């Protein structure tokens, strides 16, 4: 068992179930080595390509024996339970007894790879066992290679590898969420629906629990010094050395005094320390006599209300949210803590999906404004070109975006990327900090002061924006838009940015267009977006998000992923093959949430 270093419990493992024709006296014996070697090949593939958020390769457990019938299936299930397996993959090169060898755990994401070979009918088993899964209401992903392989071949074809990895990442994400918490710090912010936390959604669809605190808990912990005072001093010194204080846009009569600005830094740092403690606990608090506070809430995601009851009186949460969402702080590089602005729990979940699939920091943003080419030209005289030529979407929020979103990370070829924290270099950190200034908060918005991070995301990174929405009578739906960050001339950016709050960070985004539906043009993407927020993840991960959503029984109402990359459980094709979007809705409604 591998203990989770941040959350309570063990890191979930992937279990591999080598199934076999149970007939002895010749048939089974001839297949034992090939079948087990196939399982080992899958294990090697997973461990080389899938990593926990810690950077450690995923743990894989193979059943002790090949599974030829009910007894061995039960033994494998028992082993997986003891080992903490959260995802199962069944592999076979041959015919097996379908319902006798299948994985019956309703909460475990499952897939079956039936080897495409003519000597032994692995594909026949695949079809038979998928029919059994469908009949029993246990949706499973079916994996079948396009090309026939020779008997005994343990090489995994490229198309099979892609599906194995896509399923495994999605399945592991499901397992990682289970039994964790969403921590709401405060309540509803400015009437934003996403901050009206829906317990049933978290419990039924994600297997998570909800925890709540009032924002006065921050004041109590600050006044009673319920935080690590040594870490506070380290953080304060680091901030003074590394965080550039930017220009103050406030008129003199509304500007904070130098003393107030200094105190705002101290309060902002304490808020970051306290939020981290609230999420995962801190054993150092127990030594100070605060045993209860030391435990934390086992929160994999959280949200801070802030506006307005807090920000009318106290410094805003922008620094706290930005630095926690980033893959480094005063202690060096570390896995980000996912904190949603304005307690938008649905955007927090969107961030969580992207994070679990990629291990990379997620950028929280408003989907702020669509700028058409004509509008840009009218306001600035500039003609958009390149990826931006058909219009741009302004992603902007109140300074809480991850600093990884600056574009400060570079790969070996100098390309702009966002890396998992365990690949981040000191130079990446230095560039990200240099690209960011911390602007004194706009006191018309934030009467209590604070600091907002200000940066401009570099282009041209491949990115995916996503958003969970909840519709009465329908439930949760997911929308996805793959695209790119783009560069526009600095003077053009400044003119457009000045029309909103220029103290906040900006990302200029363009979606990939398909010419159909919501992706007919850039305007249609903006016009069909279901809420005021989105989460942005590095990479084109739409296909992975679609697979994850199907495991959770969440339909996807909008995406621009090519059809050949869409991978869902086999049962989805039983609900229609011509219109996959409609079939997705029917399948999700039919099976319902996995934890209901």
C-alpha positions in Angstrom: 0.0 0.0 0.0 1.3 3.5 -0.9 0.2 6.1 1.6 -1.1 9.3 0.1 1.3 12.0 1.3 -1.3 14.8 1.3 -4.7 13.2 1.9 -6.0 10.6 4.3 -5.7 7.0 3.0 -3.8 5.3 0.3 -3.1 6.2 -3.3 -5.5 4.1 -5.5 -3.9 1.4 -7.6 -4.8 -0.1 -11.0 -5.6 -3.8 -11.0 -5.1 -6.0 -14.1 -7.2 -9.1 -14.5 -5.7 -11.6 -16.9 -8.6 -13.8 -18.0 -8.3 -17.2 -19.6 -10.2 -20.1 -21.1 -10.9 -22.3 -18.0 -10.7 -25.7 -19.7 -7.9 -27.8 -18.3 -5.9 -30.6 -19.8 -4.5 -28.7 -22.7 -6.4 -25.5 -23.5 -5.7 -23.4 -20.4 -2.2 -24.7 -20.0 -1.3 -23.6 -23.5 -2.5 -20.0 -22.8 -1.2 -19.3 -19.3 2.1 -17.8 -20.2 0.8 -15.7 -23.1 -2.1 -14.4 -21.0 0.0 -13.4 -18.0 2.6 -11.8 -20.3 -0.1 -9.7 -21.8 -1.0 -8.5 -18.4 2.6 -7.6 -17.7 2.8 -5.7 -20.9 -0.1 -3.6 -19.9 1.4 -3.0 -16.5 4.6 -1.8 -18.0 2.7 0.6 -20.3 0.8 2.1 -17.4 3.8 2.5 -15.2 5.8 4.2 -17.9 3.0 6.7 -18.8 0.7 7.4 -15.8 1.8 9.1 -12.7 0.2 10.2 -9.4 0.1 13.9 -8.6 3.2 13.2 -6.5 5.2 12.3 -9.7 5.4 8.7 -8.7 4.5 6.1 -11.3 1.1 4.5 -10.7 1.1 1.3 -8.7 -0.2 -1.7 -10.6 -1.5 -5.0 -9.2 -1.8 -8.1 -11.3 -4.1 -10.9 -10.1 -2.1 -13.8 -8.6 -3.3 -16.2 -11.3 -5.2 -16.1 -14.5 -8.9 -15.9 -14.1 -10.7 -18.8 -15.6 -14.0 -18.8 -13.6 -15.9 -17.5 -10.6 -13.5 -18.7 -7.9 -10.5 -17.1 -9.4 -12.5 -14.0 -10.1 -13.5 -13.7 -6.4 -9.8 -14.3 -5.4 -8.7 -11.4 -7.6 -11.5 -9.2 -6.2 -10.3 -10.0 -2.7 -6.7 -9.2 -3.5 -7.7 -5.9 -5.2 -9.7 -4.9 -2.1 -6.8 -5.6 0.2 -4.3 -3.8 -2.1 -6.5 -0.7 -2.5 -7.2 -1.1 -6.3 -9.5 1.6 -7.6 -9.5 0.8 -11.3 -9.6 -2.6 -13.1 -8.5 -3.6 -16.6 -9.3 -7.1 -17.9 -7.0 -8.5 -20.6 -7.2 -11.7 -22.6 -5.9 -13.2 -25.9 -8.6 -15.9 -25.9 -12.2 -17.0 -25.3 -13.2 -17.0 -21.6 -16.4 -17.5 -19.7 -17.9 -14.1 -19.8 -20.1 -13.6 -16.7 -17.9 -15.9 -14.7 -14.8 -13.9 -15.2 -16.1 -10.3 -15.1 -15.4 -7.6 -12.5 -18.7 -7.1 -10.6 -17.7 -4.1 -8.4 -20.2 -1.4 -9.4 -18.0 1.4 -8.2 -14.8 0.4 -9.9 -14.2 1.9 -13.3 -13.5 -1.0 -15.7 -12.2 -1.8 -19.1 -11.6 -5.0 -21.1 -9.0 -5.5 -23.8 -9.8 -8.4 -26.1 -6.8 -9.3 -28.2 -7.4 -9.2 -31.9 -6.0 -12.5 -33.1 -7.4 -15.3 -35.2 -5.8 -18.3 -33.5 -7.8 -17.6 -30.3 -11.0 -15.5 -30.2 -10.1 -12.8 -27.6 -12.5 -10.5 -29.6 -15.3 -13.0 -29.1 -14.8 -12.9 -25.3 -14.7 -9.1 -25.5 -18.1 -9.0 -27.2 -19.6 -11.6 -24.9 -18.4 -10.0 -21.6 -19.3 -6.5 -22.7 -22.8 -7.8 -23.4 -22.9 -9.2 -19.9 -21.7 -5.9 -18.4 -24.4 -4.0 -20.3 -27.1 -6.4 -19.4 -26.1 -6.1 -15.7 -25.9 -2.3 -15.8 -22.2 -2.2 -15.2 -20.8 -0.1 -18.0 -17.3 -1.1 -19.2 -14.9 0.3 -21.8 -14.2 -2.1 -24.6 -10.8 -2.1 -26.2 -10.2 -3.9 -29.5 -7.2 -3.3 -31.8 -7.8 -2.5 -35.5 -5.1 -4.9 -36.8 -4.9 -8.7 -36.3 -1.9 -9.8 -34.3 -0.1 -13.1 -34.2 -0.7 -15.5 -31.3 1.7 -15.0 -28.5 2.5 -11.4 -29.5 2.6 -9.2 -26.4 3.3 -6.0 -28.1 0.5 -3.4 -27.6 -0.6 -1.7 -30.8 -0.6 2.1 -30.8 -4.4 2.4 -31.0 -4.8 0.0 -28.1 -2.2 1.9 -26.1 -4.1 5.2 -26.6 -7.3 3.7 -25.3 -5.7 1.9 -22.4 -4.0 5.1 -21.3 -7.1 7.3 -21.8 -9.3 4.9 -19.8 -6.6 4.4 -17.0 -6.2 8.2 -16.5 -9.9 8.7 -16.3 -10.5 5.7 -14.0 -7.7 6.8 -11.7 -9.2 10.3 -11.5 -12.5 8.8 -10.4 -10.7 6.7 -7.7 -8.7 9.8 -6.5 -11.8 11.9 -5.9 -13.6 9.2 -3.9 -13.9 10.0 -0.2 -12.2 13.3 -0.4 -13.8 16.7 0.5 -14.8 20.0 -1.1 -14.3 22.7 1.5 -16.5 25.7 1.2 -14.9 28.7 2.9 -17.9 31.0 3.2 -21.1 30.8 1.4 -22.6 32.3 -1.8 -20.6 35.0 -3.5 -22.6 37.8 -5.2 -25.4 35.4 -6.1 -23.1 33.2 -8.3 -25.0 29.9 -8.7 -21.8 27.8 -8.7 -21.1 28.9 -5.1 -24.5 27.5 -4.0 -22.9 24.1 -3.2 -25.0 21.1 -4.2 -24.2 18.3 -1.8 -26.1 15.7 -3.8 -23.9 16.3 -6.8 -20.7 15.8 -4.9 -22.0 12.7 -3.1 -23.8 10.9 -5.9 -21.6 11.8 -8.9 -18.1 12.2 -7.4 -18.2 10.1 -4.2 -17.1 13.2 -2.2 -18.3 14.8 0.9 -18.8 18.5 1.6 -17.3 20.5 4.4 -18.1 24.1 5.4 -16.6 26.9 7.5 -17.6 30.5 8.0 -15.0 33.1 6.9 -14.8 34.3 10.5 -12.6 31.2 11.1 -9.8 33.1 9.3 -10.1 36.0 11.7 -10.1 33.6 14.7 -7.0 31.8 13.5 -5.2 35.0 12.7 -6.0 36.6 16.1 -5.2 33.5 18.1 -2.1 32.7 15.9 -3.4 29.3 14.8 -0.9 28.9 12.0 2.8 28.1 11.7 4.5 31.3 12.8 7.9 30.0 11.6 6.5 29.4 8.1 4.9 32.8 8.1 8.3 34.5 8.6 9.8 32.4 5.8 6.9 33.3 3.5 7.0 37.0 4.4 10.7 37.1 3.6 10.2 35.2 0.3 7.4 37.5 -0.7 9.5 40.6 -0.1 12.3 39.2 -2.2 10.3 37.6 -5.0 6.9 39.3 -5.4 7.1 42.6 -7.3 4.5 45.1 -6.1 3.0 46.7 -9.1 1.4 50.1 -9.9 -1.5 51.3 -7.8 -4.5 52.3 -10.0 -6.5 53.8 -7.2 -6.9 57.5 -6.9 -5.1 59.0 -3.9 -8.3 59.4 -1.9 -9.1 55.7 -2.3 -5.6 54.3 -2.1 -4.3 52.2 0.8 -1.5 53.8 2.9 1.9 52.4 2.9 1.3 50.9 6.4 -2.0 49.3 5.2 -0.3 47.9 2.1 2.4 46.3 4.4 -0.3 44.8 6.6 -2.2 43.5 3.6 0.8 41.4 2.6 0.9 39.9 6.1 -2.8 39.2 6.1 -2.7 37.7 2.6 0.2 35.3 3.6 -1.6 34.2 6.7 -4.8 33.5 4.7 -2.7 31.2 2.4 -1.2 29.4 5.4 -4.7 29.0 7.0 -6.4 27.8 3.9 -3.7 25.1 3.4 -4.2 24.0 7.0 -8.0 24.0 6.6 -7.7 21.8 3.6 -5.1 19.1 4.7 -4.3 19.9 8.3 -0.9 20.7 9.9 0.6 18.7 12.6 2.5 21.7 13.9 -0.8 23.2 15.1 -1.2 20.3 17.5 2.1 21.2 19.2 0.6 24.6 19.8 -2.4 23.1 21.6 -4.8 23.1 18.6 -5.3 19.4 18.1 -8.7 19.7 16.3 -7.4 22.4 13.9 -4.4 20.2 13.1 -6.5 17.6 11.5 -7.8 19.6 8.5 -10.8 18.6 6.3 -9.2 16.1 3.8 -10.1 18.6 1.1 -8.9 17.9 -2.4 -10.6 21.1 -3.6 -11.9 24.2 -1.9 -13.5 27.6 -2.6 -13.3 31.0 -0.9 -16.4 33.2 -1.0 -14.5 36.5 -0.4 -16.9 38.9 -2.1 -18.5 40.7 -0.5 -18.8 40.2 3.2 -15.1 39.5 3.5 -13.7 41.9 0.9 -15.7 44.9 2.1 -13.7 44.6 5.3 -10.6 42.5 4.9 -7.9 42.1 2.2 -9.1 40.0 -0.8 -8.2 36.3 -1.3 -6.4 36.9 -4.6 -2.9 36.2 -3.3 -4.0 33.3 -1.3 -5.8 31.7 -4.2 -3.1 32.5 -6.8 -0.2 31.1 -4.8 -2.0 28.0 -3.6 -3.1 27.2 -7.2 0.5 27.5 -8.3 3.0 24.6 -8.3 5.5 26.4 -6.1 5.7 28.8 -3.1 8.2 29.8 -0.4 8.9 26.2 0.3 9.9 25.5 -3.3 8.0 23.5 -5.9 5.1 21.4 -4.7 1.7 20.1 -5.9 -0.8 22.9 -6.3 -3.8 23.3 -3.9 -6.9 23.8 -5.9 -8.9 26.8 -4.6 -11.8 28.3 -6.5 -12.5 32.0 -6.5 -15.9 33.1 -5.2 -16.5 29.6 -3.8 -17.6 28.4 -7.3 -17.7 24.8 -6.4 -18.6 23.7 -10.0 -15.5 25.5 -11.4 -13.5 23.8 -8.6 -14.7 20.5 -9.9 -13.8 21.5 -13.4 -10.3 22.4 -12.1 -10.1 19.1 -10.3 -11.0 17.1 -13.5 -8.2 18.8 -15.4 -5.7 18.5 -12.6 -6.3 14.8 -12.0 -6.0 14.0 -15.7 -2.7 16.0 -16.2 -1.1 16.7 -12.8 -0.7 20.3 -13.9 -1.9 23.5 -12.3 -5.3 24.8 -13.6 -6.1 28.4 -14.4 -9.3 29.8 -13.0 -10.8 32.5 -15.1 -13.9 34.5 -16.1 -15.0 33.9 -19.6 -15.1 37.6 -19.9 -15.5 39.0 -23.4 -15.6 38.0 -27.0 -13.7 40.4 -29.2 -14.6 40.1 -32.9 -12.1 41.1 -35.5 -14.2 44.1 -36.4 -14.5 45.2 -32.8 -10.7 44.9 -32.2 -10.1 46.9 -35.4 -12.6 49.5 -34.4 -11.1 50.1 -31.0 -7.4 49.7 -31.7 -7.0 49.9 -35.5 -5.3 46.4 -35.4 -6.2 43.6 -37.7 -6.1 40.2 -35.9 -4.0 37.6 -37.7 -2.9 34.0 -37.3 -4.8 31.8 -34.8 -6.5 35.0 -33.6 -7.8 36.1 -37.0 -11.4 35.0 -36.3 -11.7 36.7 -32.9 -10.5 36.2 -29.4 -12.0 35.4 -26.0 -10.7 37.4 -23.0 -10.2 35.1 -20.0 -9.8 37.3 -17.0 -10.5 37.2 -13.2 -9.6 39.1 -10.1 -6.0 38.0 -9.8 -6.4 34.5 -8.5 -5.1 32.6 -11.6 -2.2 30.2 -11.1 1.2 31.7 -11.8 1.9 28.7 -13.9 -0.4 30.4 -16.4 2.1 33.1 -17.2 3.9 30.9 -19.6 7.0 30.9 -17.5 7.6 27.2 -17.9 9.7 26.2 -20.9 10.4 22.7 -22.3 13.8 21.6 -23.6 13.1 23.3 -27.0 12.1 26.6 -25.4 8.4 26.1 -26.0 5.9 27.6 -23.6 4.2 24.9 -21.5 2.7 24.2 -18.1 4.5 21.4 -16.4 3.6 19.1 -13.5 5.3 20.4 -10.4 7.8 17.6 -10.3 9.2 18.7 -13.6 9.3 22.5 -12.8 12.8 24.0 -12.7 14.2 26.9 -10.7 14.3 28.9 -13.9 10.6 28.1 -14.6 9.8 29.5 -11.1 12.0 32.6 -11.7 10.4 33.3 -15.1 6.8 32.9 -13.6 7.6 35.3 -10.8 9.2 37.8 -13.0 6.2 37.8 -15.4 3.9 38.6 -12.4 3.4 41.9 -10.6 1.1 42.2 -7.5 -1.1 45.2 -7.9 -2.8 46.8 -5.0 -6.4 45.8 -5.2 -9.0 48.1 -6.8 -10.7 49.5 -3.6 -13.9 50.1 -5.5 -14.2 46.4 -5.8 -12.2 45.4 -2.7 -12.7 47.9 0.0 -10.5 45.9 2.4 -7.5 46.0 0.1 -5.3 43.1 -0.8 -3.3 42.3 -3.9 -4.2 41.0 -7.3 -1.7 39.1 -9.5 -1.2 40.7 -12.8 0.3 39.0 -15.8 -0.3 38.2 -19.5 -0.3 34.6 -20.6 2.1 33.8 -23.4 0.9 32.2 -26.6 0.7 29.7 -28.3 0.0 27.0 -25.8 -2.4 24.2 -26.6 -5.1 24.4 -23.9 -8.5 23.2 -23.0 -11.2 25.2 -21.2 -14.0 23.3 -19.4 -16.9 23.9 -17.1 -19.4 21.8 -15.2 -22.9 23.2 -15.0 -26.0 21.9 -13.2 -29.4 22.2 -14.9 -32.6 21.6 -12.9 -34.3 18.3 -14.1 -31.2 17.3 -16.0 -28.3 17.4 -13.5 -24.7 18.1 -14.2 -23.4 18.6 -17.8 -19.8 19.2 -19.0 -18.7 21.6 -21.7 -15.3 21.5 -23.3 -13.4 23.7 -25.8 -9.9 22.9 -27.0 -7.9 25.7 -28.4 -4.8 27.9 -27.9 -3.5 30.8 -26.0 -2.6 33.6 -28.4 -0.3 36.6 -28.5 -1.5 40.0 -29.7 0.6 43.1 -29.9 1.3 44.6 -26.5 -0.2 47.9 -27.3 -3.4 46.2 -28.6 -3.6 44.1 -25.4 -3.2 47.3 -23.3 -6.0 49.1 -25.1 -8.4 46.1 -24.7 -7.3 45.4 -21.1 -7.8 49.0 -20.0 -11.5 48.6 -20.8 -11.9 46.3 -17.8 -9.8 45.9 -14.6 -6.2 46.1 -15.8 -4.8 44.9 -12.4 -6.0 41.4 -13.1 -4.3 38.6 -15.2 -5.2 38.1 -18.8 -5.3 35.1 -21.1 -6.3 35.6 -24.7 -7.9 32.3 -25.9 -9.1 31.0 -29.3 -11.0 27.7 -29.6 -10.5 25.3 -32.4 -13.4 25.7 -34.8 -15.3 22.8 -36.5 -17.7 24.9 -38.5 -20.6 23.2 -36.8 -22.9 23.9 -33.8 -21.3 25.7 -30.9 -18.0 25.7 -32.8 -19.2 27.4 -35.9 -17.2 30.5 -35.0 -15.6 32.0 -31.9 -18.7 34.0 -31.1 -20.7 30.8 -30.9 -18.3 29.3 -28.3 -18.7 32.3 -26.1 -22.4 32.5 -26.7 -23.0 28.9 -25.7 -20.7 28.9 -22.6 -22.9 28.0 -19.6 -21.5 30.1 -16.8 -19.2 33.1 -16.1 -16.2 30.9 -15.2 -14.1 28.3 -16.7 -11.0 26.2 -15.8 -8.1 26.2 -18.3 -5.8 23.2 -18.5 -2.6 22.8 -20.5 -2.9 20.5 -23.5 -5.7 19.2 -25.6 -7.4 17.0 -23.1 -10.9 17.0 -24.3 -11.0 13.3 -25.1 -9.7 12.5 -21.6 -12.4 14.7 -20.1 -15.1 13.0 -22.2 -14.0 9.6 -21.0 -13.9 10.8 -17.4 -17.4 12.3 -17.7 -18.8 9.1 -19.0 -17.4 7.2 -16.0 -19.2 9.7 -13.7 -22.4 9.6 -15.9 -22.1 13.3 -16.7 -23.2 14.1 -20.3 -21.1 16.4 -22.4 -23.2 19.1 -24.1 -20.5 20.8 -26.1 -17.0 19.8 -27.3 -14.8 20.1 -30.4 -13.0 16.8 -30.0 -12.7 14.8 -33.2 -15.1 11.8 -33.3 -12.4 9.2 -33.6 -11.0 10.2 -30.2 -14.2 10.0 -28.3 -14.0 6.9 -26.1 -16.9 5.9 -23.8 -18.2 2.6 -22.3 -19.4 0.1 -24.8 -23.0 0.5 -23.6 -23.2 4.0 -25.0 -23.4 2.6 -28.5 -26.6 0.8 -27.5 -28.2 4.2 -27.1 -27.5 5.2 -30.7 -24.5 5.3 -33.0 -25.5 8.2 -35.4 -25.8 11.0 -32.9 -23.3 10.4 -30.2 -24.2 13.5 -28.2 -27.8 12.4 -27.8 -26.7 8.8 -27.0 -24.5 10.2 -24.3 -27.4 12.0 -22.7 -29.6 8.9 -22.8 -26.9 6.6 -21.4 -26.1 8.9 -18.5 -29.7 9.3 -17.7 -30.3 5.5 -17.9 -27.4 4.4 -15.7 -27.5 7.4 -13.3 -24.6 8.6 -11.0 -22.3 5.8 -9.9 -22.7 6.5 -6.2 -26.5 6.9 -6.1 
